[in-house]
Amino acid sequence: MNALGKIMTPSRVLVFGFAGFILFGALLLTLPQATQDGLGLPFLNAAFTATSAVCVTGLVVVDTASTFTLFGQWVILFLIQVGGLGFMTFATLFAMLLGRKITLKERLLLQEALNQVSVEGIVRLTKSILKISFAIEAMGALILTLRWYSDFGWSKALYYGVFHSISAFNNAGFDLFGNFSSLTAFVGDPIVNITIMLLIICGGLGFIVLADLLGPRKRFRLHTKIVLQVSVALILLGAVFILIMEFTNPKTLAPLPFGTKVLAAFFQSVSPRTAGFNTINLAGMRDTTLLSMIVLMFIGASPGGTGGGIKTTTFISIVLSVLSTYRSDPHVVLEGRTLPKDVIQKAWAITTSAAILIFLILSILSYTENSDLLTVLFEVTSAFGTVGLSLGITPTLSSVGKMAIILTMFIGRVGPLTLAFVLSQKKAKQVAHVKYPDERILIG
């Protein structure tokens, strides 16, 4: 038992836990009760859908509304909720409901899952996360229900409100409007657009930031300040760029009134922050706009939240590191604070690992799929960033393509560094830190 405990480090427990939930969800979706044709999904399609739900991505090989029964849709919704909040957070919830004490090992797992530096106050933080998350989802569901009541009636409006609120807050992007249409029918609806955008932003900011914003703290921590500043900057810059590039595009914004153009530009800027909803036809966008959205998807949301990507704090750390190199400054300074060297090294490792992964999967799909390179790059980056936006090739992916995207979504959710630690057989304490003599090589 002790040997097993040494092997199953917190990182490995989290990775295998996510994999276990994916397998569980895939098996449920293969049941005859899960699909409207009574046959169940083929296992590969079920695994793809379950991975997309647990990894809160939203890429789908079958239409959610027309393929699944109510049972199948609730399975997907449960997987989204568990995947977004984290299975350890859910396990803690059930333990608290049963009145069971949270053990030290469980606290260590929570520390790893929530990316905290210590276990002090970890259970209290988990309780705050659950309360804040359910409260935000409930408010979103209420607003959407009231908006859709006149369109669908109370029962369907309530169901749609709950489903899309949970899907948006967890940055999943699954919808129930059929024909892979997402929210295109509501492109000019301010209530639906603003509600969904706020849910996406709240989920993407990260639970630590939400707890900081809503808590009694009078002075925000540096992490919260940076996440807010970078998030606002990316949303504004993305919206302005999309509005300018697509303003005269007859396939996207050109036919819309000016106010709707602005609303659509903001929605398409928020959604690549790993949400996966869209209100206009992405396939009709100009290549330059699609490239900007790929950049937004690659950066993604913020640490400790429901989104993916390399994260906003990683992005700003890389930018500041480059600027420091230009200035020949050995220190990376942010808001009057020096960022530790190990933080910068981790940021570079995450970004490099992500770029290599995307390149490898892109190489595979460019060979196996009958699509142009930009379309495939958009799909792969969307999968890594757990975004869920697509230019329409997901349902036509080959078996190899589906397996490659499944792997990309999984790595994007658990994190490339976490997976590297899991696959590594050496523990940090077993590595001998030896300082060898210096010798320079030519760079650049």
N, C-alpha and C positions, 0 to 999 in steps of 0.2 A: 504493500500500500504506500509506503514511504517512497519507494522507487517510482511508482506511478505519479505521486505528487510532485516529484522532482522533474519528471518528464513533462507533465501537464502544467506548464507555466501559464500565468494569466493570459499572455498573448495567444498561446495555443488553445486555451479554453474558449476564448472569444472567437477565434477563427473557426474552430470545430463546432462551436455553438451556432454560428451563422450558417455553416454548411449543413448542420443537422436540421435547422428550421427550414432551409431550402428543400432538402430531401423530403421532409414531412409534408410541406406544402405541395410539392410536386406529386407525391403519392395521392394526396387528397384530390388534386385536380385531374387525376387520371380516372377517378371514380365516375360511374355513369350518372350519378346525381349532380355532378359538377357542370355538365354541359347540356345545352338544350336539345341536342340530338340524341341524348341518352347513351352515348358511346364513350364519353370521357375523352380527354386529350391524349394524343400520343405522348409517350414519356418525354421525348426531347422537347416538344412544345410546352409540356407541363413544367419541365425543369427550367426552361427559358422564362416562362411567366412567373414561376415561383421565385427565381433569382431576381428578376426585375422588380418584384414586389418587396422581397426582403431587403434588397439593396436599394430600395426606394428610387428606382430609375424611371420606369414608365415606358420603356421600349416594349412593344407587343408584337407578336407574330400572328395573333388572332384578335379580332375585334372583341373587346371586353363586353360590350352591351349585347351584341347579337349571339355570342358564343356561349356565355356562361349563364347558368341558372342563378337564382337568388342565393343558393348554397355556395356555388362557385365564386360569386362576387363577394360574399361575406368571408370566404377563405382568403381571397386576395386582400380584402380590407384588413383582416386580422394580421396577415403577413406584413402589410405596409406599416401597421401600428407597431408591431414588434420590431420590425427592421428599423423604423425611424427612431424610436426611443431607445432601442437596444434591448436585447433579450435579458441582460443582467438587471436592467432597470425594471423590467416586467417581473422577473423572478423575485426581486426585492419587494415589489408591490404585493405579490401573492403571499410572500413570507410575512409581511406586516399585517395583511388581512387575516392570516391564520394565527397571528399573535406570536410568531416564532422569532427568536432573537437572531440578528444578523451576525454570522460568525466572522472571524478575522479573515479567513480565506475569501469569503464572499465580499468583504470590504476591500480586499486587495484586487479582486476582479472588478469591482465597481471603480476603483481608482484607475485601473488600466482602461476600462471602457469609457470613462468620462475624462481621461487624459489629465488627471490631477497629479500634483507633486507629492501629496501625502494622503493618508487615510483619515486624517483628522476632519471631522464634520462631514464625512462622505455620505452617511445615511441621511443626515439632515438635508444635504444638497439634493440627494435623490428624491426625497419627499417634495422639496420645492419644485424640482423638475416635473414631477408627475402632476402636481397641483397646477402649475403654470400651463403645462401642455394641454391638459384636459380642459382648463378654463378657456384657453384661446380657441381650441377646437370647438367647444360648445358655443362660443360667441359667433364664430364663423358659420357654424351649422345653422344657428338661429337666423342670422341675417340672410343667408342663402335660401333657407326655407321660406321666409316671409317674401323674398323676391320671387321665388318660383311657384308660390301657391297659386297665383292667377293663371299660370301656364299649365301646371300639372295636377292641381288639387293637393289637399293636405298630405295624404299618405305618401305619394310619390315625391312631393316637394321635400318632405322631411327626410326621406331616404336619400334623395339626391343631395340634400344639404349636408347630411352627416358624411356621406361617402366622399364628396368633393372637398369638404372642409378638412377631413383627415388626410386625404390624398395631397392637398395643397400644403398643409402645415408640415407634413413629413416629406415635402418636396418629391412626391412620387410621380405625379402626372397622369395617373390612371383616370379615365373618365367614362361616363355611361351614356354619352350622346350618340354613339354609333357611327359606323362608316369611317372610323379613324379621323373623325372631324374635330376632336378636342373641343375647344370653346369658340370656334370660328363663328357660330351662330350668335355670339354675344359680343362681337367686336366693338360695338358702339354702346354697350350697356355699362354705365359707370359703376353701378352697384356691384355687379358680378366681377368686373375687372378690378376694382379697387379692393374688394374683399379678398379675392384670390391673391392679388399681389401682396397685400399685408400679411396674409397667412404664409405665403412663400418666404417673405422677408423675415418674419418672426422665427420660422423654423430654421432658416439659413443663418441667422445671426449666431446661433449656438446657445445652449442652455445656460452656460456660465454667464453670458452677456445678459440674457433675459433675467436671470436671478439677480444680477447686479443692478439692472435697470429698475426692477420691480421691488427690490429689497430696501431695507432701511438705510443702506450705505449712503452717506452724503457725498463722498468723494469716490468717483469711479476708478477702478484699477486701470493700468495702462492698456491691458489686453482689450478691455471694453472700448476705450477711446479709439484705439487703432482700428478695431473691427468696424465700428460705426463710421469712422472717417473714410476708410477704404471702400466700404460697402456703398455709402452714399455717392462717392466719387465715381465708382464703376457704373452704378445705375444711371447717373446723370450723363456721363460721357457716352455710355452705350445708347441711351435713348436719343441723344442729340445726333449721334452718328447714324443710327438707323433712320431717324426722321429725314436727315439730309439725303442719305443715299437712296431711300425708297420713296421720297416725296413724289417723284414723277413717274414711278414704276407702275404701269397699268395693271400688273399682275398682283400688286400688293396694296400700297397706300394711295395711289393716284385717284381711284374712284371714290374715296371716302371724304366726308366733310373734314375741315381742318381740325376741329376738336377731336374727332374720332382718330384722325391721323396721329395726333399727339398721344392720345390714350393708348393706341396700338403700339406706338414706338416705345413707350414706357413699359408696356406689358412684355413685349419681345425683348426688352433689356433686362427685366427682372427674371423672366423664365429661364434663360440660360444659366442663371445662378443655381442650377441643378433641379429645377421644378418640372419641366417637361410639358407644360401646357402651351398652347399657341392659339392666337385669335386671328391670324392671317395665314395664307398659304406660304409656308416656308420654301417650298420647291420653286416658287416664283420669284424669290429674292435674287438680287444681283450677287455675283460671286464675292465682291468686296464686302458686302454686308454679311454673307455667310462666314467669311474669314474672321470678321470681328466677333461674330457669335461663337465661333470655335475658340477664340481667345478667352471670351467670357466663360465658356464651359470648362476650359482647362483650368482657369483660376478657381472657379466654383464658389462655394459658400465659405463659412467660417468654422474653425475647429469646435468640436463638442456639440454639433448640431445635427440636423437631419440631412444636410447636403453633402456633396462630394467635391471632387476637384482637388487641386493641390492646397487649396484654402487661401483666404485673403491675407492672413498673417504671414504665410510662407511667401506669397507673392511680394509683399512689401519688404520683407526681410531680404529677398533676392535683389530687389531694386536698390535698396539702401546699401547693400553689400557692393554692388557694382559701382554706385556713386562714390563710395568710400575708396574703392580701388582707383577710380579716376582722380580723386583728390590726394592719393598716396597717404590716406589716413588709415592706420591699423585698426581703428575702432569703428564699429557701426553704432551710431547714436540715433535714438528715437525719442522724441519728447523729453529731452534732457536726461535720458537714461542710456547706458551702454548695453547693447544686447550681447549676452555671453557668446563665446566662440562656438560652443557646442550647439546653440540654437541656429546659428548661421550654417554650420556644417549640416545639420539635420534638414534645414530648408533646401540647401543645394542637393542633398541626397534624395529628398522626396521629388524635387523637380526633375532631376536627371533620371531617376527611376521611372517616373511617369512618362517622360518623353521617350525613353527607350521602349517601354511597354507599348505605347501608342504606335511607334514606328514598327515594331515587330508584328502587332496585330494588323496594322495597315498593310504591311507587306503580304500577309496571308490573305486578307480579304480582297486586295487588289488583284490577286491571282485567281481566287475562287469565285468571286462575284462579278456579274456582268454590269458594272457601274463605273462611272468616271471617278477619278482619284479624289476630287473634292467631296463628292457625295459620300464616298467610303470614309474619308477622313472625318467628316461631320458625324457619321454614325459611330465611329470608334471613339472619338473624343466625347460624344454624348454618353456612350456606355461607361467610359472611364470616370467621367465627372458625375455619374449616376444622374444624368439630366433627363433623358427620355425623349428629347426632340429628335425627329428623323425627317429625312427628305423623301421618305416613302419606300425605302428598300428593305425595311425590317421583315415584312411578311414574305418577301421573296428570297430571304437568305438561304443558302445551301446548308446542309447539315454541318459541314465544317465551319461555315460562317456563324451559325447559331452557337456552336460550342465555343468558338473564339470570342464571341460577344458575351456569352455566359461567364467565361473566365475573366474578361475585362471588367464586367460589372462587379463581379465578386472582389477582385483586387481593388477596384475603385472604392468599394464600400469599406473593406477592412483596412485599406491603406497598404501601399507597396512596402513600406518599411516594416510594418507589423508582420506582413507575410514573410519578409526576408528574415526577421528574427525567429519566426516559427520554423522556417526551413533550415535555419542554421543549427548545427549540432553543438556549437560551443556557446557557453555562457560568458558574459562579460568578465566575471570574476576569474574565469579560467584562462583568460587571455593574458599573456605576459606582456606588459607595457614596457618595451625596450626602446631606448632612444639611441638610434644609430647615428653615425657621423653625417653631417650635412654635406651636400654637394648639389650645386645648381644645374638645372637643365634650361634650355632655351624655350621660352613660351611666346607664342604669338608671331 
